[in-house]
Amino acid sequence: MQFLAYVIIYPFLWLISILPFRLLYVFSDGLFILAYHIIGYRKNVVKANLRLVFPEKSEAEIKNITKKFYHHLCDMILESVKSLTISEATMKKRFTFTNVEELKQFEGYNKSVVLMCGHYANFEWIFILQRYVNFKGYAIYKRLANKYFDRLVKRIRARYNSYLITTKESIPTLIEAKKNGELTMNGFASDQSPKVYKTFHWANFMGIKVPVHTGAEMLAKKLDMAVVFFGVKKVKRGYYETTFTTLADNAKDFEDYQITEAFLKLVEKQIYEAPEYYLWTHKRWKHKDNVPEKFQ
């Protein structure tokens, strides 16, 4: 069944991916009508999240952010599909970097990097970064249930010398890379909700205490990596600008969770500036009422 689903769906994805951007966004507008007005995909979750973190906003403001978010979400989905066939030149034109030297400095220090981001704007197109640096790129991800689509996603990333590895694979893979003298750049989207029983730290995120992922920080300390945040700004439809901020030159010099807390503050800053570009469909605050006593 997995192969059958792949055979049926893949041709449609490929056809969408070869559309010029002007038509791609016409398609996105249609998808918005379907997702927001007809299906109402997770609309209750989105509005509940927005009301929780923006209690001062009126219902009209919440509705306006919600509509803008769904427009952006549909754009991002189709931009991800576009990754199947988009040219390198087009990608470089549409996803730019303001200060790539902030990241490249660690090549001179012969130091690998943990690259942290939030689920904000179009974080999927970051793989074009490999054309500007010499690091071997890894991104920590959750394996897709359909093995054929999983292989497809990996193949797309591999076009630019970037490879997807699971959380379980990350430590042995990167230890081996360090032994071999490889410089690696390792991407983590660390703002989503971990499983409570695996949580080592709870922090305030958008004013609400929640469990947080700490794997990126712990890996940086274990393997002596620098930690850099990349923030993505949506300049206009289909165009993004990324800026790097160093969180730690030497992760071991920081107290536990200090780097993670600094990362969350930068994600918050993005959200406050333009909340419509955050991934509100996830139940990020679902454990807010279950804070263990030792973290209160």
C-alpha positions in Angstrom: 0.0 0.0 0.0 2.9 2.4 0.7 4.3 1.9 -2.8 0.8 2.3 -4.3 0.3 5.6 -2.5 3.7 6.8 -3.6 3.0 5.9 -7.3 -0.3 7.6 -7.2 0.7 10.8 -5.4 4.2 11.4 -6.6 3.3 12.4 -10.2 0.9 15.0 -8.9 3.6 16.4 -6.6 6.0 16.5 -9.5 3.5 18.3 -11.8 2.9 20.9 -9.1 6.6 21.4 -8.6 7.2 22.4 -12.2 4.6 25.1 -12.1 6.0 28.6 -12.4 5.7 30.4 -9.1 2.9 32.7 -10.3 0.7 29.6 -10.9 2.0 27.8 -7.8 0.6 30.6 -5.7 -2.7 30.5 -7.5 -2.8 26.9 -6.5 -1.9 27.9 -3.0 -4.9 30.3 -2.9 -7.2 27.5 -3.8 -5.6 25.3 -1.2 -6.2 28.0 1.4 -9.9 28.1 0.6 -10.0 24.3 1.1 -7.9 24.2 4.3 -9.4 27.3 6.0 -12.9 27.7 4.8 -14.1 24.2 3.8 -12.1 21.6 5.9 -11.1 24.0 8.7 -7.9 22.0 9.3 -7.0 22.3 12.9 -8.6 25.8 13.0 -9.7 25.3 16.6 -6.1 24.4 17.7 -4.7 27.4 15.9 -7.2 29.8 17.5 -6.8 28.2 21.0 -3.0 28.6 20.7 -3.3 32.2 19.6 -5.8 33.1 22.4 -3.5 31.5 25.0 -0.3 33.4 24.1 -2.0 36.6 23.0 -4.7 37.1 25.7 -4.6 40.9 25.1 -5.7 40.5 21.4 -9.4 40.8 20.3 -11.3 38.1 18.5 -11.0 40.2 15.3 -7.2 40.3 15.7 -7.0 36.5 16.4 -9.1 35.9 13.3 -6.9 38.1 11.2 -3.7 36.4 12.3 -5.4 33.0 11.8 -6.3 33.8 8.1 -2.8 35.1 7.4 -1.3 32.0 9.0 -3.3 29.6 6.8 -2.3 31.6 3.7 1.3 31.3 4.7 1.0 27.6 5.6 -0.4 26.8 2.2 2.4 28.7 0.5 5.0 26.8 2.6 3.5 23.4 1.8 3.7 24.2 -1.9 7.1 25.7 -1.7 8.3 22.5 -0.1 6.8 20.6 -3.0 8.6 23.0 -5.3 11.8 21.7 -3.8 11.5 18.6 -6.0 12.5 20.5 -9.1 13.5 24.1 -8.2 16.9 25.2 -9.6 19.8 26.2 -7.5 19.8 29.7 -9.0 16.2 30.2 -8.2 16.6 28.9 -4.7 19.6 31.3 -4.1 17.5 34.2 -5.4 14.5 33.4 -3.1 16.3 32.3 0.0 19.1 34.6 0.9 21.5 35.1 3.9 22.5 38.4 5.4 25.6 37.3 7.4 26.7 33.8 6.3 30.2 34.8 7.6 28.8 34.4 11.2 28.5 30.7 10.4 31.6 30.3 8.2 33.9 31.7 11.0 33.7 28.3 12.7 35.2 26.6 9.7 38.3 28.6 10.4 38.2 27.5 14.0 37.8 23.8 12.8 34.6 23.6 14.9 31.4 21.9 14.0 28.1 23.7 14.6 24.7 22.9 16.0 22.2 25.0 14.0 19.0 25.8 15.8 15.7 27.2 14.4 12.0 27.4 15.2 9.1 26.3 13.1 8.9 29.8 11.6 8.5 31.1 8.0 10.0 28.8 5.5 12.6 26.8 7.4 12.5 24.0 4.8 14.6 25.9 2.2 17.6 26.3 4.6 19.3 23.3 2.8 20.5 25.8 0.1 22.9 27.0 2.8 25.2 24.1 1.8 26.2 26.0 -1.3 27.8 28.7 0.9 29.7 26.7 3.5 32.0 23.7 3.6 30.3 21.9 6.5 28.7 18.5 5.9 25.1 19.1 6.7 22.9 16.9 8.8 19.3 17.6 9.9 17.6 15.8 12.7 14.1 14.7 11.7 11.3 12.2 12.4 11.2 9.4 9.8 8.1 9.4 7.6 5.7 6.5 7.9 5.8 5.9 4.2 9.3 4.7 3.4 9.1 5.7 -0.3 8.3 9.3 0.6 10.9 9.2 3.3 13.5 8.3 0.7 12.3 11.1 -1.6 12.7 13.7 1.1 16.2 12.4 1.8 17.1 12.5 -1.9 15.9 16.1 -2.2 18.2 17.2 0.7 21.1 15.2 -0.6 21.2 17.4 -3.7 23.0 19.9 -1.6 25.2 17.7 0.5 22.7 17.7 3.4 21.5 14.5 5.0 18.5 13.6 7.3 19.2 11.5 10.3 16.9 10.5 13.2 17.4 11.4 16.8 18.7 7.8 17.5 21.1 8.1 14.6 22.5 11.5 15.5 24.9 10.7 18.3 26.7 7.7 16.7 26.7 9.4 13.3 28.3 12.6 14.7 30.7 10.8 17.0 32.0 8.9 13.9 32.2 12.2 11.9 34.2 13.8 14.7 36.6 10.8 14.8 37.0 11.2 11.0 37.8 14.9 11.3 34.7 16.0 9.5 33.3 19.4 10.1 29.5 19.1 10.4 26.6 21.5 10.6 23.6 19.9 12.4 20.1 21.3 12.2 17.6 21.1 14.9 14.0 22.6 15.0 13.8 22.6 18.8 10.7 24.6 19.6 8.1 21.8 19.5 6.8 19.8 22.4 8.7 16.7 23.6 7.2 13.8 25.4 6.8 14.7 29.0 8.5 11.6 30.4 11.6 12.4 28.3 11.7 16.0 29.4 14.8 17.3 31.3 13.7 21.0 31.4 10.6 23.1 31.5 10.8 26.8 30.4 8.6 29.8 29.8 7.7 30.0 26.1 5.4 32.8 25.1 4.6 33.3 28.7 3.6 29.7 29.3 5.7 27.1 31.1 6.1 24.1 28.8 8.5 21.1 28.4 11.3 21.9 25.9 13.7 19.9 23.8 17.3 20.1 25.1 19.0 17.6 22.7 20.6 20.3 20.6 22.3 21.9 23.6 23.4 18.6 25.1 24.8 17.4 21.8 26.8 20.6 21.4 28.3 20.1 24.8 29.0 16.4 24.3 30.8 17.0 21.0 32.3 20.5 21.7 30.3 22.3 19.0 29.3 25.9 18.6 25.6 26.8 18.7 24.1 29.1 16.1 20.5 30.2 15.7 19.1 31.0 12.3 16.1 33.3 12.0 14.1 33.4 8.9 12.2 36.6 7.8 9.5 36.5 5.1 10.3 39.4 2.9 7.4 38.9 0.6 5.6 36.0 -0.9 8.1 33.4 -2.0 11.1 35.3 -0.7 13.0 34.8 2.5 16.0 36.3 4.3 18.0 34.5 6.9 20.2 35.9 9.7 22.5 33.9 11.9 23.1 34.6 15.6 25.8 32.8 17.6 24.4 31.5 20.9 27.6 29.8 22.1 31.2 29.7 20.8 31.9 27.0 23.4 28.8 25.3 24.6 30.6 23.7 27.5 31.1 27.2 29.1 27.4 27.6 29.6 25.2 26.3 32.4 22.8 23.6 31.5 19.7 24.9 29.6 21.1 28.4 29.3 21.6 28.0 25.6 18.1 26.5 25.2 16.5 29.4 27.0 18.4 31.9 24.8 17.1 30.0 21.7 13.5 30.2 22.9 13.8 33.9 23.4 14.9 34.4 19.8 12.0 32.3 18.6 9.6 34.4 20.7 11.1 37.6 19.2 10.2 36.3 15.7 6.7 35.4 16.7 6.0 38.7 18.4 7.2 40.6 15.3 5.0 38.6 12.8 2.9 35.9 14.5 1.3 34.7 11.3 4.4 32.9 10.2 4.7 30.5 13.2 3.4 26.9 12.9 0.3 27.3 15.1 -1.2 23.9 14.0 1.0 22.1 16.5 -0.3 21.6 20.1 2.8 23.3 21.5 1.2 24.1 24.9 -0.7 20.9 25.5 1.2 20.1 28.7 0.9 23.5 30.3 -1.3 22.2 33.0 0.9 19.3 33.9 4.1 21.0 35.1 5.9 18.7 37.6 6.3 20.2 41.0 10.1 20.4 40.8 9.8 22.6 37.7 7.2 25.0 39.1 
